[in-house]
Amino acid sequence: MEVASIVLAGGKGLRLGKSKALEVIGGKRLLDRVIERLRQVSRRIMVVTSREQVDLLTGIDDGEVLVDVYADRGPLGGIYTGLVASPCRRNIVVACDMPFLNPKLLHYLAGLCEDVDAVVPSLSPGTLEPLHAVYSKACGEVIEAQLETGNLRVDAFLGRVRVRYLEREECQRLDPQLLSFFNINRPEDLERANQLAVELGI
């Protein structure tokens, strides 16, 4: 069964002070790095952003750019926008600031979504990674109902759908250092990402 990918690129990057998607790591833009890895898992890639930032993303070489259906609704609104547009039942959802995504881990997550509505890593008790997960298209209706209430917590709707959680050890079988979950919020994260790109040769 085909899998689509949804990249959330609508954040304002307030802590970093600029748009994260266009930051360069190891000679490649962050968004291009993300798409490059997703391309190994799915053919349909959708990049969701805000209306204010859509012009910044016109130069991406791959992927369809979508504007948030619900403005100013954060990542949850972005997930909804991607799910509504997706032609696929299974949808990988990642943030645009994850430069070291592991295609094998993403493929594994997608494979687990056959009989559930969502597959979400849980790296420690009470800590979820809902922006590195797989959601069925059916989650869109549940998310829309939550958006209408004004609750923007990304993990709040999970109690209303069938979820398969992946524990830390299960993720580490395919991504021992858990670099898939490294994301960039501050300038020091950007510096560390450049160091890792050199060390890993990617």
VEXTORMAR-23798 format. One record per residue (C-alpha): x, y, z; residue number from 1. Coordinates in steps of 0.05 Angstrom, whole numbers. Example, Ala and Ser with C-alpha at 12.3 -4.5 7.8 and 13.67 -1.06 7.14 Angstrom:
<robas>
east / north / up / i
246 / -90 / 156 / 1 $
273 / -21 / 143 / 2 $
</robas>
This chain:
<robas>
east / north / up / i
0 / 0 / 0 / 1 $
26 / 68 / -19 / 2 $
49 / 116 / 36 / 3 $
48 / 192 / 32 / 4 $
92 / 239 / 71 / 5 $
72 / 304 / 105 / 6 $
126 / 354 / 124 / 7 $
106 / 408 / 174 / 8 $
141 / 473 / 155 / 9 $
94 / 526 / 180 / 10 $
130 / 544 / 245 / 11 $
157 / 614 / 254 / 12 $
223 / 591 / 283 / 13 $
219 / 641 / 339 / 14 $
273 / 609 / 382 / 15 $
320 / 604 / 323 / 16 $
302 / 674 / 298 / 17 $
288 / 653 / 226 / 18 $
253 / 601 / 183 / 19 $
283 / 533 / 201 / 20 $
264 / 499 / 136 / 21 $
314 / 539 / 95 / 22 $
373 / 533 / 143 / 23 $
434 / 500 / 111 / 24 $
466 / 439 / 143 / 25 $
526 / 406 / 111 / 26 $
515 / 444 / 47 / 27 $
441 / 425 / 41 / 28 $
379 / 462 / 62 / 29 $
344 / 429 / 121 / 30 $
279 / 419 / 82 / 31 $
317 / 387 / 24 / 32 $
350 / 339 / 73 / 33 $
283 / 319 / 101 / 34 $
252 / 309 / 32 / 35 $
312 / 270 / 9 / 36 $
302 / 218 / 64 / 37 $
226 / 215 / 56 / 38 $
235 / 202 / -18 / 39 $
265 / 135 / 0 / 40 $
199 / 116 / 33 / 41 $
143 / 150 / -6 / 42 $
130 / 180 / -74 / 43 $
79 / 232 / -52 / 44 $
109 / 286 / -8 / 45 $
69 / 346 / 16 / 46 $
101 / 406 / 51 / 47 $
51 / 443 / 94 / 48 $
64 / 515 / 112 / 49 $
29 / 580 / 131 / 50 $
3 / 630 / 81 / 51 $
55 / 680 / 107 / 52 $
113 / 633 / 91 / 53 $
89 / 599 / 27 / 54 $
131 / 646 / -17 / 55 $
194 / 624 / 20 / 56 $
184 / 552 / -3 / 57 $
172 / 564 / -77 / 58 $
243 / 542 / -93 / 59 $
238 / 471 / -66 / 60 $
256 / 420 / -120 / 61 $
211 / 364 / -96 / 62 $
145 / 359 / -60 / 63 $
78 / 394 / -64 / 64 $
69 / 457 / -22 / 65 $
3 / 463 / 15 / 66 $
-23 / 522 / 55 / 67 $
-55 / 510 / 123 / 68 $
-130 / 499 / 118 / 69 $
-136 / 527 / 189 / 70 $
-91 / 588 / 199 / 71 $
-51 / 594 / 264 / 72 $
-68 / 525 / 289 / 73 $
3 / 500 / 298 / 74 $
28 / 430 / 281 / 75 $
-40 / 399 / 292 / 76 $
-70 / 444 / 238 / 77 $
-13 / 424 / 192 / 78 $
-25 / 350 / 203 / 79 $
-99 / 361 / 187 / 80 $
-82 / 399 / 123 / 81 $
-37 / 343 / 99 / 82 $
-86 / 288 / 116 / 83 $
-143 / 322 / 79 / 84 $
-100 / 330 / 16 / 85 $
-69 / 260 / 19 / 86 $
-92 / 206 / -29 / 87 $
-63 / 152 / 17 / 88 $
-90 / 117 / 78 / 89 $
-22 / 116 / 112 / 90 $
16 / 182 / 121 / 91 $
84 / 194 / 151 / 92 $
85 / 260 / 189 / 93 $
151 / 295 / 207 / 94 $
174 / 364 / 225 / 95 $
218 / 403 / 176 / 96 $
274 / 410 / 228 / 97 $
295 / 337 / 232 / 98 $
358 / 331 / 189 / 99 $
376 / 259 / 206 / 100 $
312 / 221 / 192 / 101 $
322 / 146 / 184 / 102 $
285 / 118 / 124 / 103 $
287 / 47 / 152 / 104 $
253 / 69 / 216 / 105 $
201 / 109 / 178 / 106 $
187 / 49 / 133 / 107 $
179 / 5 / 195 / 108 $
130 / 54 / 227 / 109 $
89 / 57 / 163 / 110 $
86 / -19 / 161 / 111 $
56 / -21 / 231 / 112 $
-3 / 24 / 211 / 113 $
-41 / -31 / 176 / 114 $
-90 / -46 / 232 / 115 $
-87 / 18 / 273 / 116 $
-100 / 92 / 262 / 117 $
-33 / 119 / 287 / 118 $
38 / 94 / 302 / 119 $
74 / 140 / 351 / 120 $
143 / 131 / 382 / 121 $
148 / 138 / 458 / 122 $
221 / 145 / 477 / 123 $
209 / 151 / 551 / 124 $
149 / 143 / 597 / 125 $
99 / 198 / 584 / 126 $
139 / 227 / 527 / 127 $
112 / 219 / 456 / 128 $
140 / 239 / 388 / 129 $
76 / 257 / 350 / 130 $
115 / 297 / 299 / 131 $
154 / 235 / 278 / 132 $
95 / 188 / 269 / 133 $
48 / 155 / 220 / 134 $
-26 / 172 / 217 / 135 $
-83 / 142 / 177 / 136 $
-125 / 189 / 135 / 137 $
-183 / 173 / 181 / 138 $
-149 / 213 / 236 / 139 $
-167 / 276 / 197 / 140 $
-239 / 275 / 220 / 141 $
-220 / 267 / 293 / 142 $
-168 / 322 / 288 / 143 $
-217 / 369 / 255 / 144 $
-266 / 359 / 313 / 145 $
-211 / 375 / 362 / 146 $
-189 / 437 / 323 / 147 $
-260 / 463 / 327 / 148 $
-256 / 461 / 403 / 149 $
-192 / 503 / 402 / 150 $
-149 / 448 / 434 / 151 $
-84 / 449 / 394 / 152 $
-46 / 396 / 433 / 153 $
-19 / 348 / 380 / 154 $
-26 / 286 / 423 / 155 $
-95 / 302 / 451 / 156 $
-134 / 266 / 396 / 157 $
-95 / 201 / 405 / 158 $
-142 / 179 / 460 / 159 $
-198 / 176 / 408 / 160 $
-162 / 132 / 356 / 161 $
-127 / 64 / 355 / 162 $
-53 / 76 / 369 / 163 $
9 / 31 / 366 / 164 $
64 / 61 / 410 / 165 $
137 / 45 / 397 / 166 $
182 / 41 / 457 / 167 $
253 / 69 / 457 / 168 $
286 / 0 / 449 / 169 $
243 / -17 / 389 / 170 $
264 / 48 / 354 / 171 $
337 / 36 / 371 / 172 $
337 / -30 / 334 / 173 $
336 / 11 / 269 / 174 $
364 / 77 / 294 / 175 $
413 / 60 / 352 / 176 $
431 / 133 / 367 / 177 $
359 / 157 / 357 / 178 $
384 / 212 / 311 / 179 $
317 / 211 / 275 / 180 $
289 / 251 / 333 / 181 $
344 / 304 / 334 / 182 $
310 / 370 / 318 / 183 $
333 / 442 / 313 / 184 $
305 / 496 / 358 / 185 $
364 / 539 / 378 / 186 $
429 / 563 / 345 / 187 $
468 / 512 / 385 / 188 $
426 / 456 / 355 / 189 $
443 / 482 / 286 / 190 $
517 / 481 / 303 / 191 $
511 / 410 / 330 / 192 $
474 / 387 / 267 / 193 $
531 / 413 / 223 / 194 $
581 / 376 / 266 / 195 $
541 / 312 / 261 / 196 $
534 / 319 / 185 / 197 $
610 / 321 / 180 / 198 $
620 / 263 / 229 / 199 $
569 / 220 / 193 / 200 $
590 / 241 / 124 / 201 $
519 / 259 / 103 / 202 $
</robas>
